[in-house]
């Protein structure tokens, strides 16, 4: 039986003592991978010849604060320099307003004196011609003459503050004041017309005598009587038979209208009879176009 050849084996190579520690050796030899090494090199190259990033940020912040302080300082200096100029201009405007107001007051006083002088001369002329009684009646009816006598006092005012502030402040200036709580020019028109229709012989509103030429209008929130602004409360004086005038007005359509304003919108109104009320003359009763119609006597001319 043939004999099998023997199996040959190569002699075993001797192992390195640290062969089993190759992973640890690799980690020790390459502690940073390529990405970390590249990033570190990039930061190092960017920082060469410059300041650290943190220091640069601090310096930028400091520069911004210095610039802001400089701007504020310059602005304050300019305001300090211009303040006297603004104050001077403001004072000049105030002085001009005061001066013009004083001039207007003097002119108004002069107009009143001239008007009184004209009225006196007209009465004297009519008296000398025997028409004194008729002239007085015309003056009373036209409003050119101050009058006094029994009558009524009617005070109409805006509604109270809706927010309930009983401190006496002007309700128009409060945020809770409703626009429907204001007395309007049309309301005063109805009040005055109602008094005329109820038998009033002379009427004034806040001291402004009403005539056939008078107008009650509005300018914004203000009520104007003959172009003169009035402020609430509105005091209406009417000459007439006091008790009868008061009763007829309150029972009239205009009196009921005023009562509806009280009930629905809180507008305040009080009426009282007076033994005597005094009404001034109208500031101006001038007719430029209308002419009296002369009656024909039927007598022929010679």
C-alpha positions in Angstrom: 0.0 0.0 0.0 1.5 3.2 -1.1 2.4 5.6 1.6 0.7 9.1 1.6 3.1 12.0 1.3 3.4 13.9 4.5 1.6 17.2 4.8 4.1 20.0 5.0 3.4 23.2 7.0 5.3 26.5 6.8 7.1 27.4 9.9 5.1 29.9 12.1 6.3 33.5 12.0 7.0 35.1 15.3 4.3 37.7 16.4 5.0 41.2 17.5 4.5 41.8 21.2 2.0 44.6 20.5 0.2 42.9 17.6 -2.9 42.6 19.7 -2.9 46.3 20.6 -3.1 47.6 17.0 -6.4 49.5 17.6 -5.1 51.4 20.6 -1.9 52.1 18.8 -3.8 53.5 15.8 -5.8 55.8 18.1 -2.7 57.0 19.8 -0.9 57.7 16.5 -3.9 59.4 15.0 -5.7 61.2 17.9 -7.6 63.6 15.4 -9.3 62.5 12.3 -8.8 64.4 9.0 -11.9 66.6 9.4 -10.9 67.9 12.8 -7.3 68.5 11.6 -8.5 70.4 8.6 -10.9 72.6 10.7 -8.1 73.3 13.2 -5.7 74.3 10.4 -8.3 76.6 8.8 -8.9 78.4 12.1 -5.2 78.7 12.7 -4.6 80.2 9.2 -7.6 82.6 9.5 -6.3 83.8 12.9 -2.8 84.5 11.8 -2.0 88.2 11.8 -5.4 89.2 13.4 -7.2 89.4 16.7 -9.1 86.6 18.4 -12.8 86.5 17.4 -14.0 87.2 21.0 -11.8 90.3 21.2 -12.9 91.5 17.8 -16.6 91.2 19.0 -15.9 93.2 22.1 -14.1 95.9 20.2 -17.0 96.2 17.7 -19.5 96.5 20.6 -17.4 99.2 22.2 -17.2 101.1 19.0 -21.0 100.9 18.5 -21.6 102.2 22.1 -19.1 105.1 21.5 -20.9 106.0 18.2 -24.3 105.9 19.9 -23.0 108.1 22.7 -21.6 110.5 20.2 -24.9 110.8 18.3 -26.8 111.4 21.6 -24.3 114.0 22.7 -24.5 115.8 19.3 -28.3 115.7 19.4 -28.4 117.1 22.9 -26.0 119.9 22.0 -28.1 120.9 19.0 -31.3 120.8 21.1 -29.6 123.0 23.7 -28.5 125.4 21.0 -31.9 125.6 19.3 -34.0 125.7 22.5 -33.6 129.4 23.1 -34.5 130.1 19.5 -37.7 128.0 19.7 -38.6 129.6 23.1 -38.1 133.1 21.6 -40.3 132.3 18.6 -43.0 130.9 20.8 -42.9 134.0 23.0 -43.1 136.2 20.0 -46.2 134.3 18.8 -47.8 134.6 22.2 -47.1 138.3 22.3 -48.6 138.8 18.9 -51.7 136.9 19.9 -52.1 138.9 23.1 -51.6 142.2 21.1 -54.1 141.3 18.5 -56.6 140.1 21.1 -56.2 143.4 22.9 -56.7 145.3 19.7 -59.9 143.3 18.9 -61.2 144.0 22.4 -60.6 147.8 22.0 -62.3 147.8 18.6 -65.3 145.9 20.0 -65.5 148.4 22.9 -65.4 151.3 20.4 -68.1 149.6 18.3 -70.4 149.2 21.3 -69.9 152.9 22.2 -70.6 154.0 18.7 -73.7 151.8 18.6 -75.0 153.2 21.8 -74.4 156.8 20.5 -76.3 156.0 17.3 -79.2 154.5 19.3 -79.3 157.6 21.5 -79.3 160.0 18.6 -82.0 158.0 16.8 -84.2 158.0 19.8 -83.7 161.8 20.2 -84.5 162.4 16.6 -87.7 160.3 16.8 -88.7 162.0 20.0 -88.3 165.4 18.5 -90.5 164.4 15.6 -93.3 163.1 17.9 -92.7 159.4 17.2 -91.1 158.4 20.6 -93.7 155.7 21.5 -93.5 154.1 18.0 -89.7 154.2 18.1 -89.6 152.5 21.5 -92.0 149.8 20.3 -89.9 149.2 17.2 -86.7 149.0 19.3 -88.3 146.4 21.6 -89.6 144.2 18.8 -86.4 144.4 16.8 -84.1 143.7 19.7 -82.3 147.0 19.4 -83.3 148.0 22.9 -82.5 146.2 26.2 -85.7 144.9 27.9 -86.7 143.5 31.3 -89.8 141.9 32.7 -91.3 138.7 34.0 -90.5 135.5 32.1 -88.8 132.1 32.3 -85.3 130.8 32.6 -84.5 127.6 30.8 -81.1 126.0 31.3 -80.0 123.2 28.9 -76.8 121.3 29.4 -75.0 118.3 28.0 -75.4 114.9 29.5 -73.4 113.9 32.5 -70.2 111.8 32.1 -71.2 108.3 31.1 -68.4 106.8 33.1 -69.9 108.1 36.3 -67.2 110.6 37.3 -68.8 113.1 39.6 -65.8 115.3 39.9 -67.3 118.3 38.0 -65.1 117.8 35.0 -66.2 118.7 31.6 -68.1 115.7 30.2 -67.1 116.6 26.7 -63.4 115.9 27.5 -64.0 112.4 28.9 -63.6 109.2 26.9 -66.9 107.8 28.0 -68.9 110.8 26.8 -71.4 109.8 24.0 -71.8 112.1 21.0 -75.6 111.8 21.5 -75.2 113.4 24.9 -74.2 116.8 23.4 -76.7 119.6 22.9 -76.7 120.4 19.2 -77.6 123.6 17.3 -80.8 122.0 16.0 -81.8 121.4 19.6 -81.4 125.0 20.5 -83.2 126.1 17.4 -86.2 124.0 18.5 -86.0 125.3 22.1 -86.0 129.0 20.9 -88.7 128.5 18.3 -90.8 126.8 20.9 -90.5 129.7 23.3 -91.4 132.2 20.5 -94.4 130.1 19.6 -95.4 129.9 23.3 -95.7 133.6 23.6 -92.1 134.9 24.4 -91.7 138.6 23.5 -87.9 138.7 23.7 -85.3 135.8 23.9 -81.6 135.6 24.6 -79.2 132.7 24.8 -76.1 133.0 27.0 -76.5 136.8 26.9 -76.9 137.0 23.1 -80.2 138.7 22.2 -82.0 137.1 19.4 -83.6 139.1 16.6 -85.3 138.5 13.3 -81.8 138.4 11.7 -80.3 136.0 14.3 -79.1 132.5 13.3 -78.2 129.5 15.5 -75.6 127.4 13.7 -72.8 124.9 14.5 -69.1 125.1 14.0 -67.7 121.7 14.9 -69.0 120.9 18.4 -69.6 124.6 19.2 -73.0 126.3 18.9 -72.9 129.8 17.4 -75.4 132.5 17.9 -74.9 135.3 15.4 -71.4 133.9 14.8 -70.5 134.0 18.4 -69.5 130.7 20.0 -71.3 129.6 23.2 -70.3 127.1 25.8 -72.6 124.9 27.9 -74.6 125.2 29.9 -76.9 127.2 27.7 -79.1 129.7 29.6 -82.2 130.8 27.7 -84.1 133.8 29.0 -87.5 134.7 27.7 -89.7 137.7 28.6 -93.4 137.0 28.8 -96.1 135.8 31.1 -93.9 133.5 33.1 -96.3 130.8 34.3 -98.3 130.7 31.1 -95.2 130.8 29.0 -93.6 127.9 30.9 -96.8 125.7 30.7 -97.4 126.3 27.0 -93.7 125.6 26.2 -93.6 122.3 28.1 -96.8 121.1 26.5 -95.7 122.1 23.0 -94.1 119.8 20.5 -90.7 121.5 21.1 -91.1 121.1 24.8 -91.9 117.4 24.4 -88.9 117.1 22.1 -86.6 118.5 24.8 -88.2 116.1 27.3 -87.4 113.2 25.0 -83.8 114.3 24.8 -83.7 114.2 28.6 -85.3 110.7 28.8 -83.3 109.1 25.9 -79.9 110.8 25.9 -79.4 112.2 29.4 -79.4 115.8 28.3 -80.3 118.0 31.3 -82.9 120.8 31.2 -84.5 122.9 33.9 -87.1 125.6 33.5 -88.3 128.1 36.1 -90.5 131.1 36.1 -88.9 134.4 37.1 -90.4 137.6 38.4 -88.0 139.6 36.3 -85.4 138.8 33.7 -83.1 141.3 31.9 -82.1 140.9 28.3 -79.4 143.0 26.6 -79.8 144.8 23.3 -78.7 143.0 20.2 -75.2 143.8 19.3 -76.1 144.8 15.8 -79.4 145.3 14.0 -78.5 146.5 10.5 -80.8 146.4 7.4 -79.1 147.3 4.2 -81.5 146.2 1.5 -85.1 146.1 2.8 -87.1 149.3 2.5 -90.4 150.2 4.2 -93.4 150.2 2.0 -95.1 153.6 2.1 -98.9 153.6 2.2 -100.7 155.6 -0.4 -102.8 158.4 1.1 -105.1 158.8 -2.0 -104.5 162.5 -2.1 -103.5 164.0 -5.3 -100.6 166.2 -5.8 -101.0 169.9 -6.5 
